[in-house]
Amino acid sequence: MIRGAVLGVDTSAYTTSLAVVTADGVRADLRRTLPVAPGARGLRPSEAVFHHLQQLPELFATLTETVPAEEFVAVAVSARPRPMPEAYLPQFAVGVGYARVLARALGIPCYATSHQEGHIRAAVGFGEEPPPHFFALHLSGGTTELLDVRRRAAYGFAVEAVGVTADLYAGQLVDRVGVALGLPFPAGPALERLAAERPWPPPASFAAPRREGHRWRISLSGPEAEILRRKEQGWEPAAVAALVEATLAEAIGRWVEVAVPPGPLWVVGGVAANRRLRAAWEARWTARGFSVRYAPVELSRDNAVGVAALGWDAVRAGAPPTM
């Protein structure tokens, strides 16, 4: 039995996150969204880095009021957006620097992982083992990918993208339409609340997924243009929001069905926190032979719980530090 706690650090494009796991499960989960000006559709990387540098020490001070730093036996950090060497965003360098300094100061190991692996790990119940091989659908403001996932021996996952977007990410569609409707950025939670007032209309038109080599591509820029035209034509905001959901339900639904065979399918990322989309996809894909699994709603959006759990896996496996 491992004694002590593992700290997870995640500095994604729009959220500063810290989490702590112990043998009893999640002991702390702290997050703070980066401030975005009203009407803006995001932050420049330099702005995000600045806000992470401000927010990390504040969150850490709050965290250690509950879990003293002396209890930490390891630190895990998302060092990149995806588990591949070429994947890079400057925001993650903030978390890496903080985690390395903290680990050195405390004399404990530091383990590197990726933001995407953290999302996947958050869908695993604490104490569970993920299957050796499955498919995952990662939907967020910075990623829309279908992944062939294999569990690594010590900790983490090897992933290969078998489905990608040709233009917009699913979360970008939500955010762009949401901001056009006057909703705060990121717009996912507010758009979901607004859309709940209306039944889904027929989805906006979209191109069928197309195969390019070993990958299936989906395009969402056409639906974005059509949805915004409906707004300009006088559709009520709630109806426009419902159209976004209906379009994603159908477009993503078809994409999955042509790109991967029925079997275990894990759906993760911020867009997957939308309850109506979750219910629609689960009903659709289950009827076609998929075994669908979601991360809990509260762990679908950016968080450090999955990152901390990966660090726990590393400690349990006796893996050497990677940073």
N, C-alpha and C positions, 0 to 999 in steps of 0.2 A: 504494500500500500504506500503510495506517495504521500508524504506529509508536506504541508505548505501549500502555497498558491502560485499560479502562473498568471502573469500579466499579459494581456493582449493589447497591441497598439495598432490603430488603423487611421491613416490620414488620407482619406479619399478626396475626390474632387470637390465635395460639398459637405462633408461631415467629419468632425474630429471625434474619435471614439476610443475609449479605454474600457477594458473588461477584465474581470478576474474570475478564474475557475479554480475549484478545489475538488477534492474527492467527493464532495457532496453536491457538486454541480456549479451553477453560475452564482457567484457571490456578489458580483457588482457588474453593472452595465451602464456606463455613462456615455452620453453622446451630446454633441452640440453642433447644430447646423451652421455652416458658414453664412454670414450675413450677405444678402444680395439686395441691391437697391430695387425699390418697386418699379416694375415695368422692364427690368433687365432680364435677359435670358441666360445669365450665367456670370462667371467670374473669369478674369484672365488668370493663368497659372501663377503669376507673381502675386496677385491679390490673394489667391487661395493659400499660398505659402505663408504670406504675412499673417493671415487670420489663424492658421494652424499654429504658428509660432506663439501667438498670443494665447490661444485657447488651451494648448496642451498643459502648460504649467498650472493653469486654473483648474482644469479637470483633475489633474493628478493630486492637487492639494485636497480637493473634495473627496477623491477616491481614498486617500490614505487616512481620512477621518474614520473610514469604515474598515479598511484593510491596511494595517501598518506595513510599510515597505519591508520590515524585517521578516515578514512571512513569505515574501516572494522567493521561489526557488528557481524561476526561469522567466525570461521575457520572450515573447513571440511578436513579430512585427510583419505587416504586409509591406514588402519591399518594392513591389511592382504591381501593376494592375492585373496581369495574367502570369501564369507560371511558364514563361518563356523568356530567354535572355534579352531579346530585342524589345520587350514590353517595358515602356518607361513613361512615367509622368512625374514632374518635379515635386508635386504635392507629397508623394510617398517618401521622398528624401528627408522630409521633416521628421516623420515618424521613425525612420531608420536611424537618424542621428540621435534622436531622443532615446530610443531603445538601447542603442549601443553604449551611450554614456551611462545610462542607468544601470545596465548590466555590469559594466566595468566597475562602477562605484560600489555596487552591492556584491561583486564577486560571484555572479551567477551566470549561467549560460544564456546566450541569445540565439534565437532561431528565426531564420528568415522564411517567409512564405509569401503568398500573393493575395490580393484582394479577392480575386475570383475563387481561390481555394477556400478562403474564409466564408464566402457565401455558401459554397457547397457544404462545408463542414457544419454550418449552422443548421442545415436540414437534418443532421444526424442527432438523434436523441443522445443525451450524455450517458456514457456507459455502453452505447451501441457501437457496432462495427459497420461501416458502410460496406456494400457488396464489392467484390473484387472488380466488377465491370458493370457500368450502367451508362445511360445517356442523361445529360443535364441541359436544361434550357435556362440561359442566363439573360434576363431582361432588365435593363436599367437605362439610365440616362447616358451612360458611356459605353454600354455593351448590349448587343443583341446577337447572341451566338447559340448555336446548337453544338453541344460538346460530346465527344466520345471520351468517357472518363474511366481511368483505371487507377485503383488505389495503389499508392507506393508502399513499399515494405515497412519503412519506419514511420513516416507521417506525410500527409499531403497527397496530392493527386497529379497524375500525368494526364493532360488533356489534349485533344486534337479537335479543332473546329471543323465540323462537317456541314455546318450551316452558318451563313453570315449575312449581314445586310449590305445592300449595294449603296445605300445612302444614309437615311436617318436611322437612329436607334429608336426602339419603341418608346423609351423614356423621353427622347427628344420630341417625338410627336406629341406626347402628353404635355410636356413643358411648353412647347411653342404654341399650341392651341390654348393651353391654360393661361399663359401670359397674355395672349390676344384677348382672352375673356376677362382680363383684369385680376386673375388669381395670382397669389404669391408664388415665387419660384423657390424651390422645386414645387411643381404644381400637382403632383400625384394625389396626395390626400385631399386637397381642396376640390380637385376635379371629381374624385370619387364621391364626395359628399354632394356636389352639385348634380351629378348624373343620377344619383339615387332618386331624384324627384321625377324621373321620366322613364318609361319603358324604352328598350333599345329600338331605334329605327333600323331599316335595312342598311347594311354597312356601305361605306364609300367604296367605289370601285378601285381595284388594285390589280396589278399584273400578277399572273400566276408565277409561283416560284420557278426559277430556272436553274438547271444544273450547269456548272462550270468546273470541269475536272472532277474532283472528288467532293466538291462542295455545292450545296444548294443555296442560291441567293434569293433574298426577298427584298422588295423595294417598298418604301413607305412615303416617299416624297410625293407621289401622285395622290394618295389619300389625303396627305396634309393639305395640298392645294385645294382639293375638292371640299374638305371640311371647312377650310377658311372661307371658301366661296359661299357655303351655306350660311356662315356667320354674317357675311356682308349682305346676303339676301334677306336678312332679317330673322333668321332662326333664333329662338330664345336660347340664352346661354346654357340652360339645363339640357335642352335638346342637342345642342352642339357637343356638350360633354358626353352625353349618352352615345352620340355618333362615334366619338373617339373610341369608347369602350367596345361598341358593336363591331367596329372595323378591326380593332386589334384581336378581338375574339375570333373573327373569321380568318383574317390574314395569317395570324400565328398558328391557328388551328390547322389550316391546310398545309402550311410550311412544315410543321412537325410530321404530319401524316405522309408526306412524300419523301422526307429526308431521312427518317430513321425507322427501323422496324419496330413493331409493337414489343413492349417489354418494359423494364424499369425505366421510369422517366422522372427526374427530379427537376422541379421548377423553382428557381431562385432569383433574387434581385428585387429591386424596389418596385418594379411594375407588377410583380407577382404578389405584392401586398394587397392589390385591389381584390376585394372579396367577390364581386360579381364576375370578374374575369376568372378567378380561381374556380368558382363553381361551374362556369360555362365550360372551361377547358377540361376540368375533371370529368364532367358528364360526357363530353364529346369523346375524349381520348379513352376513357374507361370502356365505352361501348365498342371501341375499335381494338381492344386488347392490350392497352397500355396499363401499367401499374403506376399511377401518378402519386408523387409525393411532393409536398411543399414544405419549405421552412415555415415555422410559426410566423404569423403576420408581423409580430413585433421584431422578428429577426430576419425578415425579408429585406427591409431597408438597411442601409449601410450601418454596420456595427462591428465591434471588435470581439464579440463572443466567439464566433467561429475561429478567429485568429488565435485567441487564447486557448481554445480547445485543441487546435493543432499543436500548440506548444505543449499542452498536456500530453498529447499523443507522443510527441518527441521525447519528453522526459520519461514517460512510461516505457518507451522502447529502448531507452538508453542511448539515444542518438547523440552524436557529438555536436557541439555548437557549430553553427554555420556562419556566424558573424563575430 
